[in-house]
Amino acid sequence: MEFFDAIADDHRAFIAKQPVFFVATAADGARINLSPKGMDAFRVLGPNRAAYLDLGGSGNETQAHLAADGRITIMFCAFDNPALILRLYGRGSFVIAGEPGFDQLAGHFPRLPGARQIFDIAVESLQTSCGWGVPRMTLDKERLTLAKYHAQLSPEERLAMISGRDRSIDGLPVRVQQVMLAFDPLPS
């Protein structure tokens, strides 16, 4: 196990190869949230900065936890060789679609239907470990079900659906987006 103060080029290359990453957050008195993510939605923006594009899903615990506490951990693990686990530890903030700063950050990501916010992470440290207990697997293909679901909704339907979702599962406040974004066609 090794700790680092910044994301080096070899870390950046490893991160870019991973088709899935995991996000963990917590807030006082709330459940720990751990979510898998994919869809080419993570970017390293500098030696101590990273971000990921978040699509609407079943909840919005990450936003609620970051507003309450700020701590975030991102984990990547190699499912091929060489085995490796890499964790980013930091403080996160969020920019909701339609708010100032969103378009600038969104330029780093594919334009996916259902994009609701971008989590901006100030990376304080990172850790690598062996990953020898992680199985070897291969990626068949991306699952586009979530993006296809969002693509079928009109902007009005989408906004109506999320308008009442202003609380996390533990009752913490959540800010919801007020606009729908234009998006690129989905790959087949």
ZIZI-V64557 format. One record per pair of residues at least 24 apart in sequence whose ideal C-beta (glycine too) atoms are under 10 Angstrom apart, sorted by the first residue. I is the first residue (numbers start at 0). J is the second residue. D is the distance in whole Angstrom. If there is no record, write none. Layout:
I,J,D  I,J,D
//
This chain:
0,84,9  0,126,6  0,127,7  0,128,5  0,129,8  1,125,9  1,126,7  1,127,5  1,128,8  2,86,10  2,88,9  2,124,6  2,125,7  2,126,5  2,127,8  3,46,10  3,85,9  3,87,10  3,122,10  3,124,7  3,125,5  3,126,7  3,127,8  4,46,9  4,47,8  4,122,9  4,123,8  4,124,6  4,125,8  5,45,9  5,46,4  5,47,5  5,48,10  5,122,7  5,123,10  5,124,9  5,125,8  6,43,6  6,44,9  6,45,8  6,46,5  6,47,7  6,48,8  6,49,7  6,85,9  6,87,7  6,122,6  6,125,6  7,46,8  7,125,9  8,43,10  8,46,10  9,85,10  9,127,10  10,43,8  10,46,9  10,75,9  10,83,10  10,85,6  10,87,9  10,122,10  10,125,6  10,127,8  11,42,10  11,43,5  11,45,10  11,46,9  11,49,9  12,43,10  13,75,7  13,77,7  13,81,10  13,83,6  13,85,6  13,127,9  14,41,7  14,42,9  14,43,6  14,49,8  14,73,9  14,75,6  14,85,7  14,87,8  14,125,10  15,39,10  15,41,9  15,42,9  15,43,8  15,75,10  16,75,9  16,77,8  16,79,8  17,41,8  17,74,10  17,75,5  17,76,7  17,77,7  17,78,8  17,79,10  17,83,10  17,85,8  17,138,10  18,75,10  18,78,8  18,136,10  18,137,10  18,138,5  18,140,10  18,141,7  19,74,10  19,75,8  19,76,8  19,78,8  19,136,10  19,138,8  19,141,10  20,49,10  20,51,8  20,73,6  20,74,7  20,75,5  20,76,9  20,85,9  20,87,9  21,72,8  21,73,7  21,74,4  21,75,8  21,76,8  21,86,9  22,51,7  22,53,9  22,60,9  22,61,6  22,64,10  22,71,7  22,72,8  22,73,6  22,74,8  22,87,10  22,91,9  22,118,8  22,120,10  23,61,9  23,64,9  23,70,9  23,71,7  23,72,4  23,73,8  23,74,7  23,86,9  23,88,10  24,60,7  24,61,5  24,62,9  24,63,8  24,64,4  24,65,6  24,67,9  24,68,7  24,69,9  24,70,7  24,71,5  24,72,8  24,91,7  24,118,9  25,60,9  25,64,6  25,67,9  25,68,6  25,70,7  25,71,9  25,72,9  26,60,9  26,63,7  26,64,4  26,65,8  26,66,8  26,67,4  26,68,4  26,69,9  26,70,9  26,167,8  26,169,8  26,171,6  27,64,10  27,67,7  27,68,7  27,171,10  28,67,9  28,169,7  28,170,9  28,171,9  29,60,8  29,63,7  29,64,7  29,67,7  29,68,9  29,167,7  29,168,8  29,169,4  29,170,8  29,171,6  30,60,8  30,64,9  30,167,9  30,168,7  30,169,6  31,60,9  31,64,9  32,58,8  32,59,10  32,60,4  32,61,6  32,63,8  32,64,6  32,71,10  32,167,8  32,168,9  32,169,9  33,60,9  33,61,10  33,72,9  33,74,9  34,58,9  34,60,7  34,61,7  35,74,10  36,61,10  36,73,9  36,118,10  37,138,9  37,141,6  37,142,7  37,143,10  37,145,9  38,108,9  38,109,8  38,111,6  38,141,6  38,142,8  38,143,8  38,145,8  38,146,7  39,108,8  39,109,6  39,111,9  39,141,8  40,107,10  40,108,6  40,109,8  40,111,8  40,114,9  40,117,9  40,118,10  41,73,8  41,75,8  41,87,10  41,107,10  41,108,9  41,118,10  41,120,10  42,104,9  42,107,5  42,108,7  42,117,9  43,87,9  43,107,10  43,120,10  43,122,9  44,104,8  44,107,7  44,119,8  44,120,9  44,122,10  45,121,10  45,122,9  46,122,8  47,87,10  47,89,8  47,120,9  47,121,6  47,122,5  47,123,8  47,124,9  47,125,10  48,89,9  48,119,7  48,120,7  48,121,6  48,122,6  49,73,7  49,87,6  49,89,8  49,91,9  49,118,9  49,119,8  49,120,5  49,121,9  49,122,6  49,125,10  50,91,9  50,92,10  50,93,10  50,94,9  50,104,6  50,105,10  50,107,7  50,108,8  50,117,5  50,118,6  50,119,5  50,120,6  51,91,9  51,104,10  51,107,10  51,108,8  51,116,10  51,117,7  51,118,5  51,119,9  51,120,8  52,96,10  52,104,8  52,105,7  52,107,8  52,108,4  52,109,8  52,110,9  52,111,7  52,113,10  52,114,6  52,115,9  52,116,8  52,117,6  52,118,8  53,93,8  53,95,10  53,96,9  53,111,10  53,113,9  53,114,7  53,115,6  53,116,5  53,117,7  53,118,6  54,111,6  54,112,8  54,113,4  54,114,6  54,115,7  54,116,9  54,145,6  54,146,7  54,148,9  54,149,7  55,96,10  55,112,9  55,113,5  55,114,8  55,115,5  55,116,9  55,145,8  55,148,9  55,149,7  55,152,10  55,157,8  55,160,8  55,161,6  55,164,9  55,175,9  55,176,8  56,113,8  56,115,9  56,145,7  56,148,10  56,149,10  57,145,10  57,164,10  57,168,9  58,164,8  58,166,10  58,167,7  58,168,6  58,169,10  58,173,9  59,93,9  59,115,8  59,116,8  59,161,9  59,164,7  59,165,9  59,166,9  59,167,6  59,168,9  59,171,9  59,173,5  59,174,9  59,175,8  60,167,5  60,168,7  60,169,8  60,171,8  60,173,9  61,91,8  61,93,8  61,116,9  61,118,6  61,167,9  61,173,10  62,91,9  62,92,10  62,93,5  62,95,8  62,115,9  62,116,7  62,118,8  62,167,8  62,171,9  62,172,9  62,173,6  62,174,7  62,175,9  63,165,10  63,166,8  63,167,4  63,168,9  63,169,7  63,170,9  63,171,4  63,172,7  63,173,5  63,174,9  64,91,9  64,167,8  64,169,9  64,171,7  65,90,8  65,91,5  65,92,6  65,93,6  65,118,7  65,119,10  65,120,9  66,91,10  66,92,9  66,93,8  66,167,9  66,171,7  66,172,7  66,173,8  66,174,8  67,167,9  67,169,10  67,171,6  67,172,8  68,171,10  69,121,9  70,123,10  71,118,7  71,120,6  71,121,9  71,122,10  72,120,10  72,125,10  72,126,10  73,118,9  73,120,7  73,122,9  73,125,9  74,126,10  75,125,10  75,127,10  75,130,10  76,128,9  76,130,6  76,132,10  76,133,5  76,134,10  77,130,6  77,133,7  77,135,9  77,136,10  78,130,9  78,133,7  78,134,7  78,135,6  78,136,4  78,137,7  78,138,8  79,133,10  79,135,6  79,136,8  79,137,7  79,138,9  80,130,10  80,135,7  81,129,9  81,130,8  81,131,10  82,128,9  82,129,6  82,130,4  82,131,5  82,132,8  82,133,6  82,134,10  82,135,8  83,127,6  83,128,8  83,129,7  83,130,5  83,131,9  83,133,9  84,126,8  84,127,7  84,128,5  84,129,7  84,130,4  84,131,9  84,132,9  84,133,7  85,125,6  85,126,7  85,127,5  85,128,8  85,130,9  86,124,9  86,125,6  86,126,5  86,127,8  86,128,8  87,120,7  87,122,5  87,123,9  87,124,8  87,125,5  87,126,9  88,120,9  88,122,7  88,123,6  88,124,5  88,125,7  88,126,7  89,119,10  89,120,5  89,121,5  89,122,4  89,123,5  89,124,8  89,125,9  90,119,10  90,120,7  90,121,5  90,122,9  90,123,7  91,118,5  91,119,7  91,120,5  91,121,7  91,122,10  92,116,10  92,117,9  92,118,7  92,119,5  92,120,8  92,121,8  93,117,7  93,118,5  93,119,7  93,173,10  93,174,8  94,118,8  94,119,6  95,174,6  95,175,8  95,176,5  95,177,8  95,178,9  96,175,10  96,176,5  96,177,9  96,178,6  96,179,8  96,180,5  97,176,6  97,177,6  97,178,4  97,179,9  97,180,8  98,174,9  98,176,8  98,177,9  98,178,9  101,176,9  101,178,10  101,180,9  102,180,9  105,180,8  109,146,9  109,182,9  109,183,7  109,185,10  109,186,9  110,180,7  110,181,7  110,182,5  110,183,4  110,184,10  111,143,9  111,145,9  111,146,5  111,149,8  111,150,9  111,180,9  111,182,6  111,183,8  111,185,8  112,143,10  112,145,9  112,146,5  112,147,8  112,148,8  112,149,4  112,150,4  112,151,9  112,152,8  112,157,9  112,179,9  112,180,8  112,181,9  112,182,4  112,183,9  112,184,9  112,185,7  113,145,6  113,146,6  113,147,9  113,148,7  113,149,3  113,150,8  113,152,8  113,157,8  113,161,10  113,179,9  113,180,9  113,182,8  114,146,9  114,149,8  114,176,9  114,179,9  114,180,6  114,182,7  115,149,9  115,157,9  115,161,8  115,174,10  115,175,8  115,176,5  115,179,10  115,180,9  116,174,9  116,175,10  116,176,7  140,186,10  141,186,8  143,185,6  143,186,7  143,187,9  146,182,8  146,185,6  146,186,9  147,185,6  149,179,9  149,180,10  149,182,8  149,185,10  150,182,7  150,184,9  150,185,6  152,179,9  153,179,8  154,178,8  154,179,4  154,180,9  154,181,9  155,179,8
//
